[in-house]
């Protein structure tokens, strides 16, 4: 059984999300815990392991980025997701850079997208050893930064930075 912690200062949001998830996951598949208080949620993170934590961005006393950053520090194997009505680029950037979020979920959420994101989070193992392909990609990128960043053209061709292809039949 996987464990999920959802943190949001809006009770209606918590209950709506829990009802939605309970329709799609059995208690044997997913244990869902909710909290309206980010400091209480932080205490729960100290007490038990959660596979996934979903936190609202804007909350009193402790914002979601700080909560998820603490969650990462406590257990790097916990998958972290941000839920927010804030569409500010700085909020998304902070969530990714400071808390290492797996997904950013907008409010109001799309039910199919939320379910797909949660299923992906439950399947994702941030502590799994990287695959041989990933190790090779990292090795190549360390040798020659940018080498693994491939830009594809509309017809499947690899585009070279700074190179302008000629038109067919042109010089």
C-alpha positions in Angstrom: 0.0 0.0 0.0 1.2 3.5 -0.9 0.8 6.5 1.4 -0.3 9.9 0.3 -0.3 13.2 2.3 -2.3 16.1 0.9 -1.8 19.5 2.6 -4.0 22.5 1.9 -5.4 25.2 4.2 -8.8 25.0 2.3 -10.8 22.1 3.9 -13.2 22.0 0.8 -10.2 21.4 -1.5 -8.9 18.6 0.7 -12.2 16.8 1.0 -12.9 17.2 -2.8 -9.5 15.7 -3.7 -9.8 12.9 -1.2 -13.3 12.0 -2.5 -12.0 11.9 -6.0 -9.0 9.7 -5.2 -11.2 7.3 -3.1 -13.3 6.7 -6.2 -10.2 5.6 -8.1 -8.0 3.9 -5.5 -9.0 1.3 -3.0 -7.7 1.7 0.6 -5.4 -1.3 -0.1 -3.8 0.6 -3.0 -3.6 4.1 -1.4 -3.8 5.4 2.1 -4.8 9.1 2.0 -4.1 11.5 4.9 -5.1 15.1 4.8 -4.0 18.2 6.7 -5.0 21.8 6.8 -2.0 22.8 8.8 1.4 22.7 7.1 3.2 22.6 10.5 1.2 19.6 11.6 1.9 18.0 8.2 5.6 18.6 8.7 5.3 16.8 12.1 3.6 13.9 10.3 6.5 13.8 7.8 8.8 13.4 10.8 6.7 10.5 12.2 6.0 8.4 9.1 7.0 7.8 5.5 4.7 9.0 2.7 5.3 7.9 -0.8 3.8 11.1 -2.2 3.1 14.5 -0.7 0.8 17.0 -2.5 1.0 20.5 -1.0 -0.8 23.8 -1.8 1.5 26.6 -2.6 0.0 29.4 -0.6 -0.7 28.6 3.1 -0.4 30.5 6.3 2.6 29.8 8.6 4.6 27.8 6.1 4.2 27.9 2.3 4.1 24.8 0.1 7.6 25.2 -1.3 9.1 25.3 2.2 7.0 22.3 3.3 8.1 20.3 0.2 11.7 21.3 0.7 11.5 20.0 4.2 9.9 16.8 3.0 12.7 16.3 0.5 15.3 16.8 3.3 13.5 14.4 5.6 13.1 11.7 2.9 14.5 12.2 -0.6 12.5 9.2 -1.8 9.2 11.0 -1.2 7.7 12.2 -4.5 6.6 15.9 -4.1 3.8 17.6 -6.0 2.7 21.3 -5.8 -1.0 22.2 -6.0 -1.8 25.9 -6.6 -4.1 28.4 -8.2 -1.0 30.7 -8.5 0.3 30.6 -12.0 3.2 32.9 -11.3 6.4 31.7 -13.0 8.3 32.5 -9.8 6.1 30.1 -7.8 6.7 27.3 -10.3 10.4 28.0 -10.5 10.7 27.9 -6.7 8.8 24.7 -6.5 11.0 23.0 -9.0 14.4 24.5 -7.9 13.9 24.6 -4.1 11.6 21.6 -3.5 12.3 19.4 -6.5 8.6 18.9 -7.3 7.7 16.1 -9.6 4.5 17.8 -11.0 2.8 21.1 -10.6 -1.0 20.7 -10.5 -3.1 23.8 -11.3 -6.3 24.7 -9.3 -8.9 23.9 -10.4 -7.5 20.6 -11.5 -8.5 18.4 -14.4 -9.6 15.1 -13.0 -8.0 12.9 -15.7 -4.7 14.9 -15.5 -4.7 14.8 -11.7 -5.2 11.0 -11.7 -2.5 10.6 -14.4 -0.1 12.7 -12.5 -0.7 10.9 -9.2 -0.4 7.5 -10.9 2.9 8.6 -12.4 4.1 9.8 -9.0 3.1 6.5 -7.4 5.0 4.6 -10.0 8.1 6.9 -9.9 11.0 6.0 -7.6 13.3 9.0 -7.1 15.8 6.8 -5.3 16.0 4.1 -7.9 19.4 3.6 -9.5 19.6 5.3 -12.9 19.3 3.1 -16.0 22.4 2.4 -18.2 21.0 4.8 -20.8 20.7 7.6 -18.2 24.2 6.9 -16.9 25.6 7.1 -20.5 23.6 10.4 -21.1 25.1 11.9 -17.9 28.6 10.8 -18.9 28.3 12.3 -22.4 26.7 15.5 -21.0 29.6 15.9 -18.5 32.2 15.5 -21.3 30.4 17.8 -23.7 27.7 20.0 -22.2 24.7 20.3 -24.4 25.5 17.3 -26.5 22.4 15.4 -25.3 20.1 18.4 -26.1 18.8 17.5 -29.5 16.5 19.9 -31.4 14.3 18.1 -34.0 13.0 19.6 -37.2 9.4 19.2 -38.5 10.4 16.3 -40.7 12.4 14.4 -38.1 15.8 15.9 -39.0 18.3 17.0 -36.3 18.7 20.8 -36.3 22.2 22.2 -35.7 22.4 25.4 -33.6 23.2 28.4 -35.8 22.8 26.4 -39.0 20.1 27.5 -41.4 19.1 24.8 -43.8 18.8 25.7 -47.4 15.5 25.4 -49.3 15.2 22.3 -51.6 16.8 23.2 -54.9 18.4 26.3 -53.4 22.1 27.1 -52.9 
